[in-house]
């Protein structure tokens, strides 16, 4: 047992190092010259800098409470101003590593081999969109994945301390954004099926957090919070059209990235498929260039999910993943800006499905042909995301964008100067009478 245990520790340590290297390699400059990004600096850091801690704690933003953002940006006010982004960037880095760390070391029965743990752990950073990379505005999406892993973890009522720690983690995830709270019904569902005391504890924690977040949201609506003016906007689509459009975009983005779209073979294939669909089926109202390819990929993955659920006899953990996926994605789109969705809203749901696919591989329920098909899908997803992994950072990183140290220097010369942050034209307004 001892040699085997040492081998497991060695293997998982190597996997952890691989995840850290992947995370650093995507854009090492972010760790050496950190930045504030969008709402992280303009809203959260500026408010933390200009107000007392008590006032900051009692002031939710954007219609929900964001505990982790409050902690991170308040800590960012403690060092010298020119070092402030170090706190938020590295706290985001730690969170991202921690989620993959949980997949590697957690007692998650459906991830029952080191290769499955490795695939899950590297899938999270690979699927992460560049706009929420190493920034606290993306932490709520990562913590949503952490909440799913806690839901899937094996439970032993004798280890009470571990359950308390996980309950505390769920308080953090639930009070950092509404996404984790949306999973409260799934926790209740699993508790009703298992009658597990730990799951009951976790359900109570998330339900309490959900009540708090709902109260915050209702209060923001009653006070006509300006940050909610662009929510629930009618974009001129019917409900069916919205469901179709977002479903197709979600599933197709597993395979289609910016670089894969430029491959001539895909262009040619999509052209022929579109002609065939229009000739033998019906005309397609195109909302994106590659909609025919998107539609076929979506149908393929939906059929795969249905067959896997059937093969697993609707096992509780697999159902829990799919229920979480549906709830998180549907509500994320509904509450998104202009109900338009986007890459960051797809991130957590895509990670959930990736865990579902990886966990489904090589089980007694599947024949060899099914395992081969599933392995092909997993490899294609990881391969597609790897191709665009580092290149996609050009959307959110530019050497010509403002340098925080230079902006701080200008602010010290003129306290009325608005510090410019990434991406332009976002900026931070600091109170010149505070923290000189």
Secondary structure, DSSP 4 states (H G I P E B T S, - for coil): -HHHHHHHHHHHHHHHHHHHHHHHHH-THHHHS---BTHIIIIIIHHHHHS-HHHHHT--BTTB--HHHHHHHHHHTTS-GGGHHHHHHHHHHHHHHHHHHHHHHS--TTS-SHHHHHHHHHHHHHHS-GGGTTSGGGHHHHHHHHHHHHHHS---TT-HHHHHHHHHHHHHHHTS-HHHHHTHHHHHHHHHHH--HHHHHHHHHHHHHHHHHHHHHHHHHHTT-GGGTTSS---S--HHHHHHHHHHHHHHTTT--TTGGG-HHHHHHHHHHHHHHHHHT-----SSTTHHHHHHHHHHHHHHHHHHHHHTTT-HHHHHHHHHHHHHHHHHHHHSGGG---HHHHHHHHHHHHHHHHHHTT-TTS-HHHHHHHHHHHHHHHHHHHHHHTGGGGGT--TTSPPHHHHHHHHHH-TTPPEE-BSTT-EE---TTS--
